[in-house]
């Protein structure tokens, strides 16, 4: 145990007396390393001004260090979920979805044009090397602006109407980003589930960079790694989001301890983590995370058997019943959290489909409206979710200030008469002998919807929709594919229509970038080529040519220039309204509860919460580093 005047000062800032503040407590996990002299004591490992976490303000218990937490993923590359769940961010969302400093000691925002980032003195990477402004400088000058490492230059959120920021480093604990015009998305992007790491462990990566290492030494490294260029080697080592390089230093609560793993990965506590509770206990409380890779169909069964301590990924609402049955023997509870996606299931007609005839049909808003009007969402809700979800089109959730019941209900209340009238009006009034409508070129109206084949509820919903669409003379053909194959087909314009969740962020606020409502990203499966055009500055893809999409594009640009939250909110509302009217994606259901399996001994896991990728990083915003096992 160690007393430090800096700890006392930090507690004083929280309004706690030195008498209330306990000494730093050394973890049993690292005690032998400290005793052997291979690791400094905890008082020398935490920053001079650590992030003091007062758990009582959120009705949480002070915990104890120790234990191994078991969880599961369905692909080995999903070890990156440890970056998502760990949620070590320069700036992060708190439980009220407010942006607060985390890794940063503090930040200053001057009219969204100038951001002054203050680092924590004494903060160190997981290998004990100082974390300073040099790590930001290295990223900006030697990675983001190096043509070999970043051929497209710095990422988009650092550009304001094409203008890159002026970045300066006044001292080792200060970094300044500055633009001549507002960049309102800067802080929010730093808090995302997949953060745009604007810093790098420069001490680790410089030996792989041609600007810092002589040619002969680099040649030897290339030979050992069996790669052809130093840039390829550097990029292989520099994978902070993938989290699959155990040697790459991190600032996350846990660091990878498994090299070349395939089905089981271990992550151990970061001895230099920056967060400490009010008793002087360094977080995270849990010593080890064990992540097992299993087949998608086995997640619920293994959870039911008590083989996990914390699990939500890979579980659907349909699993809730069997999970409840296994609670007594499995030693866990099944919590039902809210879901933050705009729609649990959404159908995306591909407006960039390579088939000219079908593309013209799907770009006609009457066709999309008719398909939506034909769906019996009440039956899907009752049959798949026991009536616990909310039927409706894809729009924001009620927790967002931009929610309107009118938008949720737009073209989403079943009306076969109107659906048939819309299709007749657009010239699809002829049918074949089987009763299916014919396109202008004589082909039958058969809509092929490709799925990732990972969620049974999607297939079940599409089976119901198959019968619904037959009532208006449209045949639905379902085609399951592997996720990566599906995405590649969508991006190439080879997919007619696909299914996925709705917008990841169904809880937007005025400060949230509306870029995912604009044709700016190929990941929105209704307009992949428009997204590619924006993402690659016109080098590939196609420019949007539908009036509504062009208007969304213009509004998103206006949002980036807006000076007040009121103006940004007005822009947001208009964009949400445009989506509701144009049915670019056909939402089916939202608010379906998310099962969360929690070991009976695991504490500080919220009883009620929101499971959302953005904002929130799934478990991340709920701070798993504060979860602990009771004795």
C-alpha positions as CSV (number, residue, x, y, z in Angstrom):
1,X,0.0,0.0,0.0
2,X,1.3,3.5,-0.9
3,X,0.3,7.0,0.1
4,X,0.9,9.8,-2.3
5,X,0.1,13.6,-2.0
6,X,-1.2,13.5,-5.6
7,X,-3.9,10.9,-4.7
8,X,-4.9,13.1,-1.8
9,X,-5.2,16.1,-4.1
10,X,-7.3,14.1,-6.5
11,X,-9.7,13.1,-3.8
12,X,-9.8,16.7,-2.6
13,X,-11.1,17.6,-6.1
14,X,-13.9,15.1,-5.6
15,X,-14.7,16.7,-2.3
16,X,-13.4,13.8,-0.2
17,X,-11.0,14.3,2.7
18,X,-7.7,12.5,2.9
19,X,-9.1,10.5,5.8
20,X,-11.9,9.2,3.6
21,X,-9.4,8.2,0.9
22,X,-7.7,4.8,1.3
23,X,-4.1,4.1,0.3
24,X,-3.4,2.6,-3.1
25,X,-3.9,-1.1,-2.9
26,X,-1.6,-3.4,-4.9
27,X,-3.3,-6.1,-6.8
28,X,-2.6,-9.8,-6.0
29,X,-2.4,-10.4,-9.7
30,X,0.8,-8.2,-10.1
31,X,2.1,-8.6,-6.6
32,X,4.8,-11.2,-7.5
33,X,6.1,-9.0,-10.3
34,X,6.3,-6.1,-7.9
35,X,8.1,-8.2,-5.3
36,X,10.5,-9.4,-8.0
37,X,11.3,-5.8,-9.1
38,X,10.1,-6.4,-12.6
39,X,7.1,-4.1,-12.2
40,X,6.9,-0.8,-10.2
41,X,4.4,-0.6,-7.3
42,X,0.9,0.6,-8.2
43,X,1.5,4.2,-6.8
44,X,4.2,4.6,-9.5
45,X,2.0,2.9,-12.2
46,X,-1.1,5.0,-12.2
47,X,-1.0,8.6,-13.6
48,X,-0.1,11.5,-11.3
49,X,-3.8,12.5,-11.6
50,X,-5.7,9.3,-12.2
51,X,-9.4,9.2,-13.2
52,X,-11.1,8.9,-9.8
53,X,-14.3,6.9,-10.1
54,X,-16.9,7.5,-7.4
55,X,-19.2,4.5,-7.8
56,X,-21.6,5.6,-5.1
57,X,-22.8,8.5,-7.4
58,X,-24.3,5.8,-9.7
59,X,-25.5,3.5,-6.9
60,X,-22.7,1.0,-7.6
61,X,-20.7,-1.0,-5.0
62,X,-17.0,-0.6,-4.3
63,X,-15.5,-3.8,-5.6
64,X,-12.6,-6.0,-5.2
65,X,-9.9,-7.1,-7.6
66,X,-9.7,-10.7,-8.9
67,X,-11.3,-13.4,-10.9
68,X,-11.7,-14.5,-14.5
69,X,-14.7,-13.4,-16.5
70,X,-15.8,-15.8,-19.3
71,X,-17.5,-14.6,-22.4
72,X,-17.9,-15.8,-26.0
73,X,-17.6,-14.5,-29.6
74,X,-18.4,-16.3,-32.8
75,X,-15.3,-15.3,-34.9
76,X,-11.6,-15.1,-33.9
77,X,-11.4,-11.6,-35.3
78,X,-14.0,-10.5,-32.7
79,X,-11.2,-10.2,-30.1
80,X,-11.6,-6.5,-31.2
81,X,-14.7,-6.5,-28.9
82,X,-12.3,-6.0,-26.1
83,X,-11.6,-2.5,-27.4
84,X,-15.3,-1.9,-27.7
85,X,-16.2,-3.3,-24.2
86,X,-13.1,-1.9,-22.6
87,X,-14.1,1.6,-23.7
88,X,-10.9,3.3,-22.9
89,X,-11.4,6.6,-24.9
90,X,-9.9,10.0,-24.9
91,X,-13.4,11.3,-24.4
92,X,-16.3,8.9,-23.7
93,X,-20.0,8.9,-23.0
94,X,-21.2,8.6,-19.4
95,X,-24.4,6.8,-18.4
96,X,-26.4,9.9,-19.4
97,X,-24.8,9.9,-22.8
98,X,-22.9,13.1,-22.0
99,X,-19.3,13.5,-23.3
100,X,-16.7,13.5,-20.5
101,X,-12.9,13.3,-20.4
102,X,-11.7,9.7,-19.8
103,X,-8.1,9.0,-20.9
104,X,-7.7,12.8,-21.2
105,X,-7.4,14.7,-17.9
106,X,-9.6,17.4,-19.5
107,X,-10.5,19.1,-22.7
108,X,-11.4,22.6,-23.9
109,X,-13.8,23.3,-26.7
110,X,-13.8,26.8,-28.3
111,X,-16.8,27.1,-30.5
112,X,-16.2,23.7,-32.1
113,X,-13.3,25.2,-33.9
114,X,-10.4,24.7,-31.4
115,X,-10.0,21.7,-29.2
116,X,-7.3,21.7,-26.5
117,X,-6.6,18.2,-25.2
118,X,-4.9,17.9,-21.8
119,X,-3.2,14.6,-21.0
120,X,-2.7,13.1,-17.6
121,X,0.8,13.7,-16.3
122,X,2.4,10.4,-15.5
123,X,0.0,8.3,-17.7
124,X,1.8,5.3,-19.2
125,X,1.1,2.7,-21.9
126,X,0.6,-0.9,-20.8
127,X,4.3,-1.5,-21.2
128,X,5.2,1.3,-18.8
129,X,6.3,3.8,-21.5
130,X,5.0,7.4,-21.0
131,X,1.9,8.4,-22.9
132,X,2.6,11.9,-24.1
133,X,1.8,14.4,-26.9
134,X,4.6,12.7,-28.9
135,X,2.2,9.8,-29.5
136,X,-0.3,12.3,-31.0
137,X,2.5,14.0,-33.1
138,X,3.7,10.6,-34.4
139,X,0.2,9.7,-35.5
140,X,-0.5,13.1,-37.2
141,X,2.9,13.6,-38.9
142,X,4.1,10.1,-39.5
143,X,1.0,8.0,-40.0
144,X,-2.0,10.1,-41.0
145,X,0.0,12.3,-43.4
146,X,2.3,9.6,-44.7
147,X,1.3,8.6,-48.2
148,X,2.4,5.0,-47.8
149,X,0.7,4.4,-44.5
150,X,-2.4,6.5,-45.3
151,X,-2.9,6.7,-49.0
152,X,-6.2,8.6,-48.7
153,X,-4.7,11.0,-46.0
154,X,-6.3,11.7,-42.6
155,X,-9.7,10.2,-41.9
156,X,-12.8,12.2,-42.9
157,X,-13.9,13.4,-39.5
158,X,-10.6,15.5,-39.4
159,X,-11.7,17.3,-42.6
160,X,-14.0,20.3,-42.5
161,X,-15.1,21.1,-46.1
162,X,-11.8,19.7,-47.2
163,X,-9.8,21.7,-44.7
164,X,-7.4,19.7,-42.5
165,X,-6.7,20.9,-39.0
166,X,-3.7,22.8,-37.7
167,X,-2.3,20.4,-35.1
168,X,0.2,21.6,-32.5
169,X,1.9,20.2,-29.4
170,X,2.8,23.0,-27.0
171,X,4.2,20.6,-24.4
172,X,4.2,16.9,-23.6
173,X,0.8,17.0,-22.0
174,X,-1.1,19.2,-24.4
175,X,-2.4,18.6,-28.0
176,X,-4.4,21.2,-30.0
177,X,-6.6,20.6,-33.0
178,X,-7.8,23.7,-34.7
179,X,-9.9,24.5,-37.8
180,X,-11.1,27.8,-39.3
181,X,-14.7,26.5,-39.3
182,X,-16.6,24.3,-36.8
183,X,-16.0,20.6,-36.5
184,X,-18.9,19.6,-34.3
185,X,-18.3,15.8,-34.7
186,X,-14.8,15.9,-33.4
187,X,-15.4,14.9,-29.8
188,X,-18.2,12.6,-30.5
189,X,-16.1,10.6,-32.9
190,X,-13.5,10.1,-30.2
191,X,-16.1,8.5,-28.0
192,X,-17.4,6.0,-30.6
193,X,-17.4,2.2,-30.3
194,X,-14.8,2.1,-33.0
195,X,-12.7,5.1,-32.1
196,X,-10.5,6.8,-34.7
197,X,-7.3,6.5,-32.6
198,X,-5.6,9.9,-33.2
199,X,-2.5,8.7,-31.2
200,X,-0.2,5.7,-31.5
201,X,2.5,4.1,-29.2
202,X,5.3,5.9,-31.0
203,X,8.0,4.2,-29.1
204,X,6.8,0.8,-30.2
205,X,6.1,1.7,-33.9
206,X,9.1,3.9,-34.8
207,X,11.3,0.9,-35.3
208,X,9.0,-0.2,-38.1
209,X,9.0,3.3,-39.7
210,X,11.4,4.3,-42.5
211,X,11.7,7.8,-41.0
212,X,13.2,6.5,-37.8
213,X,15.0,3.2,-38.6
214,X,17.9,2.7,-41.0
215,X,17.4,0.7,-44.1
216,X,19.4,-2.3,-43.1
217,X,17.6,-2.8,-39.9
218,X,14.2,-2.5,-41.6
219,X,15.3,-5.0,-44.2
220,X,16.0,-7.5,-41.5
221,X,12.6,-6.9,-40.0
222,X,10.9,-7.3,-43.3
223,X,12.7,-10.6,-43.9
224,X,11.7,-12.0,-40.5
225,X,8.1,-10.9,-41.0
226,X,8.0,-12.1,-44.6
227,X,6.5,-8.9,-46.0
228,X,7.7,-6.8,-48.9
229,X,7.4,-3.2,-47.6
230,X,8.0,-1.4,-44.4
231,X,4.6,0.2,-44.7
232,X,2.9,-3.2,-44.8
233,X,4.9,-4.3,-41.8
234,X,4.0,-1.1,-39.9
235,X,0.3,-1.5,-40.7
236,X,0.4,-5.1,-39.5
237,X,1.9,-4.0,-36.2
238,X,-0.3,-1.0,-35.9
239,X,-3.8,-2.5,-35.3
240,X,-5.1,-0.8,-32.2
241,X,-8.8,-1.6,-33.0
242,X,-8.2,-5.2,-34.2
243,X,-6.5,-5.8,-30.9
244,X,-4.8,-8.9,-32.2
245,X,-1.2,-8.0,-31.6
246,X,-0.2,-8.9,-28.0
247,X,3.0,-6.8,-28.3
248,X,1.2,-3.6,-29.2
249,X,0.9,-1.4,-26.1
250,X,-2.6,-0.3,-25.1
251,X,-4.5,2.1,-22.8
252,X,-7.5,-0.2,-22.5
253,X,-8.3,-1.8,-19.1
254,X,-7.2,-5.3,-20.3
255,X,-4.4,-6.3,-22.7
256,X,-4.1,-9.3,-24.8
257,X,-2.0,-12.2,-23.4
258,X,-2.6,-14.8,-26.0
259,X,-0.3,-15.0,-29.1
260,X,-1.6,-16.8,-32.2
261,X,-4.8,-17.9,-30.6
262,X,-7.6,-19.5,-32.5
263,X,-10.5,-20.6,-30.2
264,X,-9.5,-19.2,-26.8
265,X,-8.0,-15.8,-25.9
266,X,-7.0,-14.4,-22.6
267,X,-6.8,-10.7,-21.7
268,X,-5.1,-9.6,-18.4
269,X,-5.5,-6.4,-16.4
270,X,-3.4,-3.4,-17.6
271,X,-1.0,-2.7,-14.8
272,X,-0.9,1.0,-15.9
273,X,-4.6,1.6,-16.3
274,X,-5.6,5.2,-15.5
275,X,-8.9,4.7,-13.5
276,X,-9.0,4.2,-9.7
277,X,-11.9,4.0,-7.3
278,X,-12.4,6.1,-4.2
279,X,-10.9,3.4,-2.0
280,X,-7.6,3.6,-3.9
281,X,-8.2,0.3,-5.8
282,X,-7.0,0.5,-9.4
283,X,-9.5,-0.7,-12.0
284,X,-10.3,-2.9,-13.7
285,X,-11.6,-5.1,-10.8
286,X,-11.6,-8.3,-12.9
287,X,-8.1,-9.7,-13.4
288,X,-8.6,-11.8,-16.5
289,X,-11.1,-11.9,-19.4
290,X,-11.4,-15.3,-21.1
291,X,-12.9,-15.1,-24.6
292,X,-13.9,-18.3,-26.2
293,X,-14.7,-18.6,-30.0
294,X,-17.8,-20.8,-30.6
295,X,-20.2,-21.4,-33.5
296,X,-23.0,-18.9,-33.6
297,X,-25.6,-21.5,-32.9
298,X,-23.9,-22.6,-29.6
299,X,-23.9,-19.2,-27.8
300,X,-27.3,-19.6,-26.2
301,X,-26.8,-23.3,-25.4
302,X,-23.4,-22.6,-23.7
303,X,-24.9,-19.6,-21.8
304,X,-27.8,-21.8,-20.7
305,X,-25.2,-24.3,-19.4
306,X,-23.6,-21.7,-17.2
307,X,-20.4,-21.5,-19.3
308,X,-20.2,-17.7,-19.4
309,X,-20.2,-14.9,-16.8
310,X,-21.3,-12.1,-19.1
311,X,-22.9,-12.5,-22.5
312,X,-25.2,-10.5,-24.8
313,X,-23.5,-10.7,-28.2
314,X,-24.8,-13.7,-30.1
315,X,-28.0,-13.8,-28.1
316,X,-31.4,-12.8,-29.5
317,X,-34.8,-12.3,-27.9
318,X,-35.9,-15.8,-29.0
319,X,-33.2,-17.2,-26.6
320,X,-34.8,-15.5,-23.5
321,X,-37.1,-18.4,-22.7
322,X,-34.5,-21.1,-22.7
323,X,-32.0,-18.8,-20.8
324,X,-34.6,-18.2,-18.1
325,X,-35.1,-22.0,-17.7
326,X,-31.4,-22.5,-17.1
327,X,-30.9,-19.8,-14.5
328,X,-31.2,-22.1,-11.4
329,X,-28.7,-24.7,-12.6
330,X,-26.5,-22.3,-14.5
331,X,-25.9,-19.8,-11.7
332,X,-26.9,-16.8,-13.6
333,X,-29.6,-14.3,-14.2
334,X,-31.0,-13.1,-17.6
335,X,-31.5,-9.4,-17.7
336,X,-33.5,-7.8,-20.5
337,X,-32.0,-4.5,-21.7
338,X,-33.4,-2.1,-24.2
339,X,-32.0,-2.0,-27.7
340,X,-30.5,1.1,-29.2
341,X,-30.7,0.3,-32.8
342,X,-33.2,2.1,-34.9
343,X,-34.8,-1.2,-36.1
344,X,-34.2,-4.7,-34.9
345,X,-34.7,-5.9,-38.5
346,X,-34.6,-3.7,-41.6
347,X,-34.8,-4.5,-45.3
348,X,-32.5,-2.5,-47.6
349,X,-33.5,-2.2,-51.3
350,X,-30.3,-1.6,-53.1
351,X,-30.8,1.7,-55.1
352,X,-27.4,1.0,-56.7
353,X,-28.3,-2.5,-57.9
354,X,-26.5,-3.3,-61.2
355,X,-29.7,-4.4,-62.9
356,X,-31.0,-1.3,-64.8
357,X,-34.7,-2.5,-64.8
358,X,-34.8,-3.4,-61.1
359,X,-32.8,-0.3,-60.1
360,X,-35.4,1.9,-61.7
361,X,-38.3,0.1,-59.9
362,X,-36.6,0.3,-56.5
363,X,-35.8,3.9,-56.9
364,X,-39.5,4.6,-57.3
365,X,-40.6,5.6,-53.8
366,X,-44.0,4.1,-54.4
367,X,-42.5,0.6,-54.7
368,X,-40.7,0.9,-51.4
369,X,-43.8,2.4,-49.7
370,X,-45.9,-0.5,-51.0
371,X,-43.6,-3.1,-49.7
372,X,-43.6,-1.5,-46.3
373,X,-47.4,-1.1,-46.2
374,X,-47.9,-4.8,-47.0
375,X,-45.9,-6.0,-44.0
376,X,-47.9,-7.3,-41.0
377,X,-45.7,-6.0,-38.2
378,X,-48.2,-6.8,-35.5
379,X,-48.0,-10.5,-36.4
380,X,-44.2,-10.4,-36.4
381,X,-44.1,-8.6,-33.0
382,X,-46.6,-11.0,-31.5
383,X,-45.0,-14.2,-33.0
384,X,-41.4,-13.4,-32.5
385,X,-41.3,-10.9,-29.6
386,X,-44.4,-11.7,-27.5
387,X,-45.6,-8.2,-28.2
388,X,-42.7,-6.6,-26.3
389,X,-41.2,-4.8,-29.3
390,X,-42.6,-1.8,-31.1
391,X,-43.8,-2.2,-34.7
392,X,-42.9,0.7,-37.0
393,X,-40.7,2.0,-39.8
394,X,-37.1,2.8,-39.4
395,X,-36.7,6.1,-37.5
396,X,-35.1,7.3,-34.2
397,X,-36.2,5.9,-30.9
398,X,-38.4,7.8,-28.4
399,X,-35.4,8.6,-26.2
400,X,-34.2,10.9,-29.0
401,X,-35.4,14.5,-29.3
402,X,-36.1,13.9,-33.0
403,X,-38.6,11.1,-32.4
404,X,-42.1,11.6,-33.9
405,X,-44.9,8.9,-33.8
406,X,-45.8,10.2,-37.3
407,X,-42.4,9.0,-38.6
408,X,-42.6,5.7,-36.9
409,X,-46.0,5.0,-38.4
410,X,-45.2,6.4,-41.8
411,X,-46.0,3.7,-44.5
412,X,-45.7,1.2,-41.7
413,X,-49.3,0.4,-40.8
414,X,-50.6,-2.4,-42.9
415,X,-52.8,-1.3,-45.7
416,X,-53.1,-3.7,-48.6
417,X,-55.5,-1.6,-50.6
418,X,-53.1,1.4,-50.6
419,X,-50.1,-0.9,-51.3
420,X,-51.8,-2.4,-54.3
421,X,-52.9,1.0,-55.6
422,X,-49.3,2.3,-55.4
423,X,-48.0,-0.6,-57.4
424,X,-50.8,-0.3,-60.0
425,X,-50.1,3.5,-60.2
426,X,-46.5,2.9,-61.1
427,X,-47.4,0.6,-64.0
428,X,-46.9,-2.8,-62.3
429,X,-50.6,-3.7,-62.9
430,X,-50.0,-6.8,-65.1
431,X,-49.5,-10.3,-63.5
432,X,-48.4,-13.7,-64.5
433,X,-50.4,-16.9,-64.2
434,X,-49.1,-17.3,-60.6
435,X,-50.5,-14.0,-59.6
436,X,-47.2,-12.1,-59.3
437,X,-46.8,-8.7,-60.9
438,X,-44.7,-8.1,-63.9
439,X,-42.0,-5.5,-64.4
440,X,-42.2,-3.2,-67.5
441,X,-39.7,-5.6,-69.2
442,X,-41.9,-8.6,-68.5
443,X,-40.0,-10.2,-65.7
444,X,-41.9,-11.3,-62.6
445,X,-41.6,-9.2,-59.5
446,X,-39.4,-11.5,-57.5
447,X,-37.4,-9.7,-54.8
448,X,-34.3,-11.6,-53.7
449,X,-33.3,-10.6,-50.2
450,X,-29.9,-11.7,-49.0
451,X,-29.2,-12.2,-45.3
452,X,-26.1,-12.9,-43.2
453,X,-27.8,-16.1,-42.0
454,X,-26.8,-15.4,-38.4
455,X,-30.1,-14.5,-36.7
456,X,-33.0,-17.0,-36.8
457,X,-35.4,-14.1,-36.0
458,X,-34.6,-12.5,-39.4
459,X,-35.4,-15.7,-41.3
460,X,-38.6,-16.1,-39.3
461,X,-39.7,-12.5,-40.0
462,X,-39.0,-12.9,-43.7
463,X,-41.1,-16.0,-43.8
464,X,-44.1,-14.0,-42.5
465,X,-43.2,-11.2,-45.0
466,X,-43.1,-13.7,-47.8
467,X,-46.8,-14.3,-47.3
468,X,-47.5,-10.6,-46.8
469,X,-45.9,-9.6,-50.1
470,X,-47.6,-12.4,-52.0
471,X,-50.9,-10.5,-51.1
472,X,-49.7,-7.6,-53.3
473,X,-48.3,-9.8,-56.0
474,X,-44.6,-9.6,-55.1
475,X,-42.6,-12.8,-54.4
476,X,-39.9,-12.7,-51.7
477,X,-36.9,-15.1,-52.2
478,X,-34.6,-15.4,-49.2
479,X,-30.9,-16.1,-49.7
480,X,-28.6,-16.7,-46.7
481,X,-24.9,-15.9,-47.1
482,X,-21.8,-15.5,-45.0
483,X,-21.6,-12.0,-43.6
484,X,-18.4,-10.9,-45.4
485,X,-19.7,-12.3,-48.7
486,X,-23.0,-10.5,-48.3
487,X,-21.3,-7.1,-47.6
488,X,-19.0,-7.5,-50.6
489,X,-22.0,-8.3,-52.9
490,X,-23.9,-5.3,-51.5
491,X,-20.9,-2.9,-52.0
492,X,-20.4,-4.2,-55.6
493,X,-24.1,-3.6,-56.5
494,X,-24.7,-7.3,-57.0
495,X,-27.4,-7.6,-54.3
496,X,-31.0,-6.6,-55.0
497,X,-31.9,-6.2,-51.4
498,X,-30.5,-7.2,-48.0
499,X,-31.3,-7.3,-44.3
500,X,-29.5,-6.0,-41.3
501,X,-30.2,-4.0,-38.2
502,X,-31.4,-0.5,-38.6
503,X,-29.1,2.5,-37.9
504,X,-26.7,1.6,-35.2
505,X,-27.5,4.8,-33.3
506,X,-31.2,5.2,-32.7
507,X,-30.6,7.7,-29.9
508,X,-29.1,10.7,-31.7
509,X,-28.8,14.1,-30.1
510,X,-28.0,17.5,-31.8
511,X,-24.2,16.8,-31.3
512,X,-24.4,13.4,-33.1
513,X,-23.1,13.5,-36.6
514,X,-25.9,12.8,-39.0
515,X,-23.5,11.4,-41.6
516,X,-25.1,7.9,-41.4
517,X,-28.4,9.5,-42.6
518,X,-26.6,11.0,-45.7
519,X,-25.3,9.0,-48.7
520,X,-21.8,9.2,-47.2
521,X,-21.0,5.6,-46.3
522,X,-21.2,2.3,-48.3
523,X,-22.2,0.5,-45.1
524,X,-25.7,1.9,-45.5
525,X,-26.9,-1.0,-47.7
526,X,-29.4,1.0,-49.7
527,X,-26.8,3.2,-51.4
528,X,-23.4,1.6,-51.3
529,X,-22.0,3.2,-54.4
530,X,-23.2,6.7,-53.4
531,X,-21.3,6.1,-50.1
532,X,-18.2,4.9,-51.9
533,X,-18.3,8.1,-54.0
534,X,-18.3,10.3,-50.9
535,X,-15.8,8.2,-49.0
536,X,-13.3,8.2,-51.9
537,X,-13.8,11.8,-52.9
538,X,-15.3,10.8,-56.2
539,X,-12.6,8.3,-57.2
540,X,-15.0,5.3,-57.2
541,X,-18.7,4.8,-56.9
542,X,-21.5,7.0,-58.2
543,X,-22.7,10.5,-57.2
544,X,-26.2,10.5,-55.7
545,X,-28.8,11.4,-58.3
546,X,-32.1,11.1,-56.4
547,X,-33.5,14.5,-55.2
548,X,-34.1,13.3,-51.7
549,X,-30.6,11.8,-51.4
550,X,-29.1,15.0,-52.8
551,X,-31.0,16.9,-50.2
552,X,-29.7,14.6,-47.4
553,X,-26.2,15.2,-48.7
554,X,-26.7,19.0,-48.6
555,X,-28.2,18.9,-45.1
556,X,-25.4,16.8,-43.7
557,X,-22.9,19.4,-45.1
558,X,-25.0,22.2,-43.5
559,X,-24.9,20.4,-40.1
560,X,-21.1,20.5,-40.2
561,X,-21.2,24.3,-40.7
562,X,-23.9,25.0,-38.1
563,X,-22.8,27.1,-35.2
564,X,-25.5,26.2,-32.6
565,X,-27.1,23.1,-31.3
566,X,-30.5,24.5,-32.2
567,X,-29.6,24.8,-35.9
568,X,-28.1,21.3,-35.8
569,X,-31.2,19.9,-34.2
570,X,-33.4,21.5,-36.9
571,X,-31.2,19.9,-39.6
572,X,-31.4,16.5,-37.8
573,X,-35.2,16.6,-37.7
574,X,-35.5,17.4,-41.4
575,X,-33.2,14.5,-42.3
576,X,-35.1,12.1,-40.1
577,X,-38.4,13.3,-41.7
578,X,-37.0,12.7,-45.2
579,X,-36.0,9.2,-44.4
580,X,-39.5,8.4,-43.0
581,X,-41.2,9.7,-46.1
582,X,-38.8,8.0,-48.6
583,X,-38.5,4.6,-46.9
584,X,-34.9,4.2,-48.0
585,X,-34.8,1.3,-45.6
586,X,-37.9,-0.7,-44.5
587,X,-37.9,-0.9,-40.7
588,X,-39.9,-3.8,-39.2
589,X,-39.7,-3.6,-35.5
590,X,-37.7,-1.8,-32.8
591,X,-37.2,-1.9,-29.1
592,X,-37.0,-5.7,-28.9
593,X,-35.4,-6.6,-25.5
594,X,-31.8,-7.7,-25.5
595,X,-31.0,-10.7,-23.3
596,X,-27.9,-10.2,-21.1
597,X,-26.7,-13.3,-19.2
598,X,-24.9,-12.3,-15.9
599,X,-23.2,-14.6,-13.4
600,X,-24.9,-14.4,-10.0
601,X,-21.6,-13.4,-8.4
602,X,-20.9,-10.6,-10.9
603,X,-21.8,-7.2,-9.4
604,X,-22.3,-3.7,-10.8
605,X,-23.9,-4.9,-14.0
606,X,-27.0,-2.7,-14.6
607,X,-30.4,-4.2,-14.1
608,X,-31.9,-2.0,-16.8
609,X,-29.7,-0.4,-19.6
610,X,-29.5,0.1,-23.3
611,X,-27.5,-2.3,-25.5
612,X,-26.3,-0.1,-28.4
613,X,-23.3,0.0,-30.7
614,X,-23.5,3.7,-31.0
615,X,-23.5,5.6,-28.7
616,X,-22.4,3.2,-26.0
617,X,-20.1,0.5,-27.4
618,X,-22.5,-2.2,-26.2
619,X,-21.1,-3.0,-22.6
620,X,-18.6,-0.1,-22.9
621,X,-20.7,2.8,-21.7
622,X,-21.7,0.7,-18.7
623,X,-18.0,0.3,-17.7
624,X,-17.1,-3.4,-17.4
625,X,-13.9,-2.3,-15.7
626,X,-16.2,-1.6,-12.7
627,X,-17.8,-5.1,-12.7
628,X,-16.5,-7.4,-10.1
629,X,-17.0,-10.9,-8.6
630,X,-18.4,-11.0,-5.0
631,X,-16.7,-13.6,-2.8
